[in-house]
Amino acid sequence: MISISSSSSHSFPSMSWFDRIKQVLSNKPQNKKQLVTLLREASLSSLLSAETLGMIEGALQVSEMHVREVMIPRAQMVVLELHAPPERLVEKIVESGHSRFPVIGDNRDDVQGIFLAKDLLDYYAKGNGSQFNMRDVMRPAVFIPESKRLNVLLREFRTSRNHMAIVVDEYSGVAGLVTIEDVIEQIVGEIDDEHDIDDQIFIRQSSRNGLYTVRALTPIEEFNDYFRANFSNEEFDTVSGLLLKAFGHLPKRGESLKLEGFHFEVARADRRRIHLLRVKPSPQPSPNIDK
């Protein structure tokens, strides 16, 4: 057992944090498990912050994870059709809030390329009345196997400057897609953007009719109050606990179920917990939008 004295953080106060970590690691861990144990004890001794420890552990995990573990499943992919008119593309882009999209031909296995939303802005900005041709603006798609390791993929993303790859199964069918953000989040945690729900807001109505974005840590009492629902909070305090019991396992992104008239879809999750949900309530009772 490798251990660090609880007084180690005070035994060399004049050292920099880097020198102190070097002193801790002088025990020379023999494997990754021992290294993680050392780092966790270093965190308890205030040599590492919890955030730094989390990123180090995430970086170590990435080297063992495969694309299939973090990809967006095929059924959950937001795609654009090759021959769709510009006005339809705008509608889909605004509805999803994404910036990159696979472009498909006859079906989801027929990925023709990758389209960047900003290229449509350029088309409208020119305003020359020319006919829009998706083939003129879309980028080549990158295809990768489900078994590719995340650390290898991250290195390829950095060198190629691609931000999205199409994941294929052993039969060359499309299994899903993965972005550079999906990989980085395994190291640094969730990356919020302007389309994510604010930390101070538990429930927000989506731009799509009838859909709501709900934080998994929303108290059941607040969820009930907002939607005039009747979920019990005797066993669990949050919506996350309620859904973990209903699923019977830790669900991945894209998994969904119906519970007491509500359709719950996991929008974001990692290997430890659910983060964000998309919720569609039954037509009645209507949500209390005055809250």
Beta strands, then each sheet from edge to edge (+ up, - down):
strand 1: 72-73
strand 2: 80-81
strand 3: 100-104
strand 4: 111-116
strand 5: 143-145
strand 6: 164-168
strand 7: 174-179
strand 8: 203-205
strand 9: 212-215
strand 10: 256-259
strand 11: 262-269
strand 12: 274-280
sheet 1: 1+ 7- 6+ 5+
sheet 2: 2+ 3+ 4-
sheet 3: 8+ 9- 12+ 11- 10+
end
